[in-house]
Amino acid sequence: MNEIQITGGLILAGTLFMLGLIGVLIRRNIIFMLVSVEIMLNASGLAFIVAGAKWAQPDGQVMFIFILTMAAAEVSVGLALILQIFHQLKTLDSDAANEMKG
Amino acid sequence: MNLLWLIPTLPFFGALVLVLFGSQLPKKMVPIIGAGSVGLSALVTFVVGADFISSSTTTYNFTAWQWLDVAGLSSAFAFHLDALSLIFIFVITFVGFLIHIYSSEFMEEDDGYARFFAYLNLFVCSMLILVLADNLVLMYLGWEGVGLCSYLLIGFWYGEEKNGYAARKAFIVTRVGDTAMAFGLFVLFQNFHTLNIQEITTKAPQLFAVGSEIPLIISLLLLGGAAGKSAQLPLQTWLPDAMAGPSPVSALIHAATMVTAGVYLIARTHAIFELAPVALMIVGIIGATTLLIAGFAALTQFDLKRVLAYSTISQIGYMFLALGVGAWSAAIFHFMIHAFFKALLFLAAGAVIMALHHEHDMFKMGGLKKKLPVIYWTFLIGASSLAALPLITGGFYSKDQILWLTLAGVNGNIWFFLAALLGAFVTSIYTFRMVYLTFFGQEKTHVHYTPGKLMNIPLIILAALSTLAGFIELPHDFFHLTIFSDFLKPVLPSVVVEEDFESIEYMVQMIAAGVSVSGVYVAYIFYVVKPELADELKSSAADLHQFWYSGWGFDRLYNFLFVRPFVFLASINKNDVVDRLYTGLVAIAEFFHRIFSFTQSGILRWYIMGIVIGGILLLTLGLIS
């Protein structure tokens, strides 16, 4: 892989991460927030792959598999939580779940 | 003499049992334990005393265990028995036992029966430790112990607010003296490097010359403690109020034993006082002034027990006067006789008050001669002894000895003698005023209760003692018996009499006898023959009467000098300046807590924002550095 492809890959990863982050920050719907978190995870996974390719090491790919596994687990827990929140609050608005303030 | 340790231990265990199991014990067992423990202790005292007198030794030491050993100060839990402490433990246990027996009937209807005996036993134990201690640290333990018991017993009927005030007053005023005494002990230790009384007694004349500064400071500080405990000027105000306690308490603590602890302290440390003639002079002046002030105050009281309280202050004034002129054994002799007759008077007064259903005012009594014959006769004997009626009473011999030595002793002077003489006159007036008002004249209050055997027997024994005990020491020109002063000679030096006075001793006795009899006569005229004369005198000098009645206005003076400024300062500092630092810390913590609790908004996106901003800040820092 040459230098330009690496830079492009990293820029893509960074852009995806920022999109995810902004999504988490501005979205109020919890499902969209979860999706945005998934985007951020994949962005970091992409960064690992690119870095692993740059140094010709398998570590990047190992890390990506880890992230994938973790994301799967996280989604299952997250969806369960979202179901519970919906049951309790009858809404998916994250701002409505502010009963533990101060 | 090996049984010596049992004497304070028995009352201690009595108190312990009563404190722990007092409420479960059947009511009959309480006086058996309470009076029994003191009775056994008195019995042991007799055995030890007989052993001590028959053996040729003059001291006996018993060390129970080492108590403290720090930085050169080593004091043991050790008892020292000599003639002085033997006399004291005899009076404490024997008179104490009689008073316990009396109390078993007197306090029978009271709810705090077991509590009363527990306190009383604890008191006897502390008092015994005080007089038996061989070092001043242990003595201080007993000293504070009796102070505590005095507080507890004055406030025994704590349901009434004024009793609590009286108890606190007694505790605080004596604490003033005790603080002075503690400082005295510090100075003593600094100079002698020991607080063992015997070592101090032998070391003192070697270390200091007569009239040097250190003994003066020490003796003045010790005098402060003695004046507080013995209710002498200027710390005498607590004793009249201490009459709030039950009568047996007044008899035991505030007449016979605890209030004479000051006399004991000065007699015990006489080696130091002898090195400071100025201090001895002050002791004499305090004694002379106190006996006059308290005597005049006693003339105007209505409350039977308050008369006796002022009379106690006055009689201890005599003891201080005797100490001041170096007549050590005369002071101790008067202490012993006073313990007998004043305990008798208080117990009899208690019986009268109980018989009249808690009536304290003498002007509402009267005519009790027929109704309470035993009380009348014993009270009369006690009163005669207090008024020092010549020849037949114990009080005459002890007081006459003091009068004689204030004049003829090398440290005596004519002013002390005149003060003592005037005091004797006043004493016999107020004593017989009390007798005439209470037992003669019309019956004004009905008798509710006739005291039984348990109250009468102690009265009779004490009456016998306050008469007979006087005969163990008779003046030079009258049989010349010196059993008592010979007995004390190994401990206390005898007083030197100026030679050219020897011839007039007879005259002094005649004067003393005449003064006391004429005092009785004056009281007779004023309160029996022409009672209206007393009222006239009272109304013509109403201001003076009021002044004397309030105890020479000392309470008001102290209220103005100390209590009000203290209350004023306390009210200024109501919010406690020192505490401000800590309340400030609390306020700061609460302030930040409130600010940070805003960030706990519960809105998830705010938290994420926080994480992001924090992450960016950390990254920036990492990039910059």
Contacts between the chains, C-beta under 8 A, distances in Angstrom:
chain1	res1	chain2	res2	distance
A	21	B	612	6.7
A	24	B	605	7.7
A	24	B	608	5.8
A	25	B	605	5.9
A	25	B	608	6.0
A	25	B	609	6.3
A	25	B	612	7.2
A	26	B	605	7.8
A	28	B	605	7.5
A	33	B	604	7.8
A	94	B	603	7.6
A	94	B	604	4.8
A	94	B	605	6.7
A	95	B	603	5.4
A	95	B	604	7.7
A	95	B	605	7.4
A	97	B	602	7.4
A	97	B	604	7.0
A	98	B	601	6.5
A	98	B	602	3.1
A	98	B	603	5.1
A	98	B	604	7.9
A	99	B	602	6.2
A	100	B	600	7.6
A	100	B	602	5.0
A	101	B	600	5.6
A	101	B	601	5.1
A	101	B	602	3.2
A	101	B	603	7.6
A	102	B	597	4.3
A	102	B	598	6.7
A	102	B	600	4.1
A	102	B	601	7.0
A	102	B	602	7.5
